[in-house]
Amino acid sequence: MNEEQIHRIQNIIEAALLAAAKPLSLDQLRELFGEDERPARQVMEHALSQLEQACESRSYELRKVASGYRLQIREDYARWVGRLFEEKPQRYSRALLETLALIAYRQPITRGEIEDIRGVTVSSNIIRTLMEREWVRVVGHKDVPGRPAMYATTRQFLDYFNMKSLEQLPPLSEIRDLEEIGREIEQKIQAEIPFDASEDANDDDRSASGDDDHNESISGTLH
């Protein structure tokens, strides 16, 4: 396959990723082509590599995340592009961020185990918001009386935070406590281009705000 054909495949991939509302896997990108013209996986990977290089001098980048590939605005330009949106980025309570951090690092984990570590009750609205954002899902039930649900993060969680796997989470040895993890997550959220916030998510922030005053140190509880 010559360079002209590779360049055409690159342009088709770029057009598809610009039009898609979600990341596309390599197989999904290959499905764009008819059976008689479908490029081999190695050819597609080469075209993606060429596209990544072509984006190096642009305001957007090709990024591989858990669900596949996507084109996204570079973080350096987020604050300017964000002015196109009337709504400000969604702000989340410390309680929600700490809960998300615990699920990410200790999954699968039950609500009761989260409460034991944090020392306070976890609001049902927090779990509901995390599940509505599709950052968290139920992966099973613990074999104890009551069979409580066990929670884990999702591919959408990895996609949102630009990760391909959980191995890209900062090592616990580099993090002092849950509050620091929460700040890291919040900084990442605030750097993102704003998205629509649901009324339920706003309700969660208000109902969970009482937990924000919980300042007890829990350093080392994740180790």
N, C-alpha and C positions, 0 to 999 in steps of 0.2 A: 504494500500500500504506500503510495507516494505522499509527499508532504501536503500537496493540495487536498487530497482526500482526508488526511489527518486534520487539516485546518477546517474543512467543512464539518467534520464530526465535532470538533471543538466548538464551532459556532452553534451547532444544533444543541449540544450540551448546555452551552451558555444561555441560549434562548429558553430552554426548558427550565433551567434553574431560576432564571429571572421570573418566569411565569408561575412557577410552583409556589404554593403557600407553605410548604414543608420540605424538609430534606428529602432527597431522592437517593436510593441505593444504586449501586452499580448495575444490578439486575434490572431495576426500574428504568434506568437510563438506556440500557440495551434494548428494552422492550419498545422504545420509541421507534426503532427501526424494524422494517419488515424482515421476515425470515431470510429472504434472498439477499439482503444487504446488511444484516446484523453484524457489526464488528465483533471480533474476538475480545475477550476480557482484557488481554494484554494491550490491544489497540486502544480500548476505551481508557485504560489506566494511563497510557501514554498521552492521550488527548487531554485527560484531566490534569496531568502534570504540566502540559503546555499551557492550559488555561490558567493554572495557578501561577505560572511564571508571568503570563500576560497581565495578570491582575496586580503584580507587584508595585506598579507605579500608579495604580488607580485608587480611588477612595473606597472601593469595596474589595473584598477578598474571597477566595474560595476556601471554605472551611469544611473539614471532615469531622462529623460528630457521630454519635452512636447510631442514628438512623440512616446516615448516608452523607451526601454532599449538599452544601448550600452556598449561595452567594449572599454575603451580608456586609453591611456598612462597617468599615473599620471603626474600632472604638475611639480612635482619635477624633473622629468627626461626629460622634453621637450627640454631643451637646448642641451642635448647630442644626443637625437634622431634626433633633427633638423639638425644636421650636416650630416645626410644621404642625405639631399636635397640640390641641388645646389642653388636654388633660396632662397632668404631671405624672411621672412614673409612680406606680403603686408603692406605698410605703407599708411595711409589715411590722407588726409588733415584735419585740424581743422574744416574747413567749413563742411566737410562731417560728421565728428563725432558729431558736434553740431547739425546738421540737424537730424541725427539719434537719438540723445538724446531727442530732442524736440518731435519727432514722438513717441518715446517710452513712454514719460511721459505725453504727451498732446493728445494722439490719441483718436478719429480720428481728424486729423488736416489738413488744406489745405496748399498749398504752399504759398499762400498769408499771412496766419497767421504766418507761419514760418518766412517769410521775415519781417513782422511787429515786431516780437520779436527780431530777429537778427539785424535788421536795415540795411541789405544788400540784394541784389538779390540772390536767390538760383539758382545756375547753373543747367541747364537741365541735364548735365552729372552726377551731384550728385544724382538726383532722379533716373536716369537711372541705375547708378551703384548699388544703394541700392536695386532696383527692380531686377537687374540681379543676385545679390547675394542672392535673395529671402529672404531678411531681411525685406522688406517693400512691401505692396500691396495696391491697391485701394479698399476701402471697400464701396464706395458710392460717391454721389455727393451732395454738400451742396445746399440747396434750396435758392439760391440767384442768382442774375443776372450772367449769364455765367456758372452757375452750376459747380464750380471748383471741381476737384477730392479731396476726403478726404483719407488720408493715415494712415495706421496702421501697426504695426509689425506683423510678421508671426510666425508660429511654428518653422520655420527654424532659425529665430532670437533667439528664446528661446533655441533651441537645441544648437546653436553655443556657446552661453554664459552659457551653463550648467544650465538652469533654467527650472522648470516645469510650472511656471506661472509668469505673470507680478508682482504678489505680492512679488516676490523675488527680485525685483529691490530695490536698496537702497532707504530709505525714503528721500524725498526732504529736510526734516529738517536736514539731515546729510550731505547735499551737498551745497557748497557755491554758485556755479554758473555753467553755461554751460561749461566753460573751464575745471572745475574740473571733470564734468561728462565725457567730451571728453577724458581727461587723463585716467580716470578709464577704459573706453572702449578700448582705445589704449593699455594700459598695458595688458588687457585681450587678445587682438588680438596678441600682440607680444609674449605672453606666449604660444600660440597655436602652434602645429606642422604645418609647412608651407604647404600651398596648392597652386595649380597652379593659377597664376594671369592672367586674360585676358587682351588683348590689350586695350579693352574699359576701364577697370578699371584703367590702367596706364594713359590713355588719360584723365580720370576724375581727377586724382591727379594733372596732369599738368595744366589742364584748371581751376581747382578750387584753385590752389595755391595762386592766387591773394587774395582770401578771408582770407588767413592765417594771413595777416597783420592786420586783424580787431581785435583790442584788447579792444574795448569799453566794459566796465563792464556791464553785464546784470543780476547782482545778484538780485534775488527775482522775476524775470519775470515769473518763472514757478509756483509761489505760487498763 
